[in-house]
Each structure stands twice: as C-alpha cells, then as structure tokens.
Amino acid sequence: MFFEIERDLFYEGLSKTVPIAEKRSPLPILSHILISVVNNTLTLTTTDLEVGLRMTYDAIVHDPGLLAIPSKKIYEIVRELPSGQVKIESTEANRIHISLGKIVFELAGMDASDYPVLPSFDETNKTEVNAQKLLDMIDKTLFAASSDDSRFNLNGVLFENDENKTRLVATDGHRLALIEENLGISLDSQHVVPKKGLNELKRILESIRDNVFFGFEQKNLCVSNQKFLMSIRLVDGDYPDYRKVIPPSNANSIKVNRISFLQALRRAAVLTSDRNKGVNVEINADTVVFSVTHPDLGSARDVLSVEYQGEDFLVIINVFYLMEALGVIDSELISVEFGKEAAPIIIRPEPQDNYFNLVMPMRK
C-alpha cells in the first residue's frame, strides 16, 4: 500500500472517524481504523460494532492495499503535521511509514482481514432527505433521550410515521420532545435509534448542506452520500406508549420572550444543587415569579412580566430540563401551557405547531 493525500483532507477524515473507534474494547482491532486505497480513492472505516462509519476521499494511489492502523495515534500524528502532501506506505509486519518532507513516523498496525465488515445496504430502500432538516429534528429531540443504561429502550429517539409525516420522539420518563416534518420517508414500523449513534450522525450532518440518503434495513439505520456511509444498530426493544403522558389540552397558557424566560431560569439555577434542581415557577396575573431557596447558600427571586388572564398556578420544575428545552428552540416567542397542578408543562415555539417539549413537575 502506498498513497499520497493532502494533510488537511486526511485530518478531516480522521477527525470524523476516530471518535467512533472503541477505546476500551476487549477486541484490540476495534481501536483501529481500516485504511483502504484503490483507484485513486482513500477509504477510512471505523466501527465499535454499534456504529460504523466509512469516509471516502480522493488520493494519489501508487500501490493499492489495506491495513488497520491505531486510530488515536494516526490521528495525533496527522494533527501535528504541517500542511502539505502526506505520503503513507506500508512495510513488512503490518507497519506503515508516514512522511511529509523531513518528518517521518513509523506506526505498527494490524492485519486488515481481522477488521469487522460493515453491514451492506440496498440502495433502493433509501430515501433522499434534506440533511439540515434531519439534523434539526435530531437536535430538537435527542437531548430528552434517557442516559440510564438500565432503561435501554429509552436510550434513543423513536422514528415513526404519522400519516404523511415523519415523527421523532425522545423521553427519559421525566420529559419528552416531539417533532414532525415531511421528510418523505416511508416507515412500515417504529424504529428506535440509539443516542450514541445519533450524536455521531449529528457531527457528520453539521457540515452537509445537500441531501443525504436515509433508510432502515436489517436492524440498522443507514445514512449516506457520495462521501460517507454511516450505519447505526437499532435499539432492540419496544418503545413505551408516549401518548399516555401528553395531555389532550391545557386550560392555561402564556406567551413570553424565550430569551427573557431562559435568562430568568439561569439566574435561579445559580442557587440550585445536584441534589435539588427544582425551581418554583408561580404564574399570577401578568407575572411569572421564579424562586429558589437553598438551605446553605441562600435564596433568589425573579419576576418576569407576561400577558396572562387565568387562575394562579404554582409548580416546581427541574430547572435544567426547562433550560435544555428552551435551548433547542430558535423562535423569539414561546408558549408555556399548563393545566392541573400535577399535569406536565408543555413548551412550544411560536408560531410553529409541529414541535413541543413536555416537562413533568416535581413533587412539592
């Protein structure tokens, strides 16, 4: 194997693939990246057996071949190289020489035949979707997915069809995020995509302005374009009936500036603790009062003017859940809907109606 590639291009590919490589696996090969060169094309492949990524770049290939190289070390080496044409050549005993000008590294690798094979996909089962619209839907839901490994069926985002729209739902049992868009995807069943895989997919989609191909097959999600292919193994488990926690309607609501509401929450959060993240939110005529009391630190109170004509309402809410919900909304105004004392609070962007966040109140 012998090829040349621009350092900046090579570094870009490594920066996208290295985070997926498994660092503590009992299988040493999973801490490696598979480098393959043929027909003036470089392919970088990485997998942890749950998420797989293949990146493709143009290169000058003098001698085709493939080799598995330690992901962390090849990344660190290329990161420290200056700009220029990098030459990479394999030698005996699964080693490679990496050189640029007078700089030379030698790095030990592993036999490429031991590297896991990524799932294959039928191109006809994929749908072309807008990458930025897909990214926005993931951004607006992923934060609400559970991080508790014991609740594995909540450790991801639900993808399903609702009439002619694609719906994404995430919940950890204390909050919920739901968004609907017309992506043109036809789903014959529900699919739960794990949190880790979607975080990796987000990194890829952030730099893509065109469409990507999207599809579910063989218990995997596949997303690709001419430059990359990512496979994500789906969560094997039934998703709970999230509709049961969504109230049919809330009797009261306020409309308020999102930034002002968020800033008031941040001020109140200063005096919360890891053990008690609750903030009192009291809604009266024309005002929302935020208050918090810490037995050791002190107390805080903040008043926000709003337009409201209804009954007085008091609830204790996890302030960080509210701040995360507001942080992914990009509208200037939001509506905050509430009903009975123990009912969930719903936050919607205004004037959109295809997205909302739900937060369960804390016990008093």
Number of C-alpha atoms within 10 A of each C-alpha: 18 19 22 22 21 16 19 17 16 21 20 15 20 23 16 18 23 24 15 24 24 21 17 9 11 9 11 13 26 24 22 28 30 26 18 19 25 18 12 16 16 25 20 23 29 32 28 19 16 16 24 24 26 22 21 17 18 17 19 17 20 15 14 15 17 20 22 26 24 20 25 17 14 18 20 13 14 22 17 10 15 13 13 13 16 21 20 20 17 21 14 7 10 16 18 21 15 19 18 19 10 5 10 12 13 14 16 16 20 19 15 19 11 12 19 16 12 17 15 11 16 10 12 7 13 20 18 17 19 18 21 18 16 17 18 15 19 21 16 25 25 26 23 29 24 24 15 11 9 9 11 16 22 27 25 29 30 25 18 20 20 14 9 14 17 19 22 24 25 29 26 18 16 16 24 27 24 22 20 20 18 14 18 14 18 18 16 9 8 13 23 26 24 25 22 17 20 19 14 19 20 18 12 20 21 12 10 14 11 12 17 21 18 22 22 22 16 11 16 22 21 25 24 22 15 10 11 18 19 25 27 25 21 21 22 13 11 13 20 12 7 13 8 8 14 14 14 7 10 16 10 16 19 19 17 20 16 19 16 14 20 18 12 19 20 15 16 23 21 13 21 22 11 6 6 12 19 26 24 20 20 16 24 18 14 13 15 23 16 23 22 21 17 12 7 7 11 10 14 17 14 14 15 15 16 16 14 18 13 14 11 11 16 14 22 21 21 20 21 16 21 21 17 15 25 21 13 15 20 13 15 13 17 23 18 18 18 21 17 12 12 14 17 25 24 25 24 22 22 18 11 10 10 12 20 22 29 26 22 20 18 16 9 9
